[in-house]
Amino acid sequence: MTTRSLTSSTLLRQAAMLVLLLALTMTGGWLVPSHADAAAINVTESGSSIIVNTGAGLVYTVNKNNGDIISSKMNGTELSSSGGKGSHIASGLGSGTQVTWNTSPSGSTVLITAKTSTLTHYYASRSGENIIYMATYITAEPSVGELRYIFRGNSNVLTGVPAGSNLRGNNGAIESSDVFGFSNGQTASKYYGNDQARELGIRGVTGNNVGVFMAYGNREKSSGGPFFRDIQFQSGGDTEVYNYMNSGHEQTEAFRMGLHGPYALIFTTGGTPAAPDFSWMAGLNLTGWVSSRGAVVLNGLSGMDSSYGYTIGFANSTAQYWVAASTSGAAVSRNMIPGTYTMTVYKGELAVHTESVNVTAGNTTTLNTRTITGDPATKAAIWRIGNWDGTPREFLNGQTIPLRHPSDSRNASWGPVTYATGSATNRFPAIQFRNQNSPTTITFNLDAAQAGSPHVLNIGITAAYNNGRPSVTVNGTTLTNPGASTQPSSRSFTIGTYRGNNHTFSWTVPASALRSGANTITITPISGSSDLGTWLSAGWVYDAVELLN
């Protein structure tokens, strides 16, 4: 057994070395934390185990053969899985992983590195903190097809878990092997109750005087943008806490390589912790860390709708960022990796303006007030169902999509629905399923002048499944069937998301198909592919439906 720890007898000598350490900082060496405690962190290597004692209650063990965390004790209580599973990146790095560790010159910080040919995962801790800081560098996507860190917790201890992803007591899977039903008709899944990327801060699980929380940290190398959702928890055999950095779950853009994070696991006595300071990690010399960055200042937006919040997003193949705009549309995006980005202005979750923006290291790019010209809600309509905001939240069951399966007994009946324009919007279905609630029928009135001329019919969607697109009949006249929109190939609205690629189907309805007085539109999903079931059938999520003047 070997131990690398520094005691108080060495501190005076180390203090004299601090001036020399500044030179190391400038050349990529360790940066000594300004808050570093006098006591050194205790790191012990025993056989295949690296044992870290932070001195504040947390003791955790890393398997030197594969980089798994195989034990994590808070004040003596074991919080890691009792079933023998480790906590790890992807699905575990396996044998052949090179695991090394070293402490900072002051002895107050430890860095553990687990490395394969295409992935390097870092664990770091500081004396006096019950935190495992992490970052993950990749040059290729893991073979499992998704990049995630999984903390596998002791389900007998960590019992305070989110309800939507709690599978305990279920009656078996009702969709694939990951959506489960209960005897009361309710559903649960690891896909339900998850935050959008823009909301990711700190969430966790708790027990009696213990808690494990994920601080999601930097999302710049993740994929999907500000409104993307992915798995955060699952409680079944183990209590699992995830940080998903990318996946194939309704993914709308390519995966990004490079350094993902930093992020962290925080261990507490049950309370929710504050977000940790990650800035000290700049001194760890992590592969892929970018220190020289730039910023963008947007002075404002004209043409905003005061009923909505606006988000300013930036994305390229290297990184993604977003920031909430003020009521005047002003926004500042800081700490951006240099490069050329597509800046997108979102009204709610609907893109209404895009342009190219260049970011340079050490500089701020200033943009004068921009005018929004791409908001479809500004067009005059005879009638409009729903809001052009990129979401189905105002529709029937629209707010429950992220929370539970469409079949859940807590949902209102999906229909089929006959909807009279001008009725309450929450009577119109948020999702159109070919095998469940079709057709949707819309009734409306036109005066003689309106019926005497052609009009444009628009159906806006936020996502579609199985190449679902609308076949439309107006008073018995069938309009031309459209092609499928471009969407991710995975399941979507049955796994807790309405976010795919926004698309608008548009037709010119001839005057010959319209009538003075009562009119009827029927909407039915079509697809070139067969369906897998009632809920896994061709369909889409509605954003808005309108007949323009």
Secondary structure, DSSP 8 states (H G I E B T S, - for coil): -EEE---GGGHHHHHTTHHHHHHHHHTT-----TT--SS--EEEEETTEEEEE-SSSEEEEEETTT--EEEEEETTEE-B-TTS--BEETT---TT-EEEEEE-TTSSEEEEEEE-SSEEEEEEEETT--EEEEEEEESS--TTSSEEEEEEE-TTT--B--GGGB-TT---EEETTTEEE-TTS-EEETTSS--BGGG-SEEEEEETTEEEEEE----TT-SS-TT-B---EEESSSEEEEEEEE-SSS--S----EEEEEEEEEEESSS-------GGGGGG--TT-----EEEEE--EES--TTS-EEEEEE-SS-EEEEE--TTS-EEEEEE-SEEEEEEEEETTEEEEEEEEEE-TT-EEEE--EE----GGGS-EEEEES-SSS--TTSBTGGGTTTS-TT-TTS------EEETTS-GGGSBSEEETTTS--EEEEEEE-HHHHTS-EEEEEEEEEEETT-EEEEEETTEE----------SS--TTTT---S--EEEEEEE-GGG--SEEEEEEEEEE-SS--SSSSSSSEEEEEEEEEE-
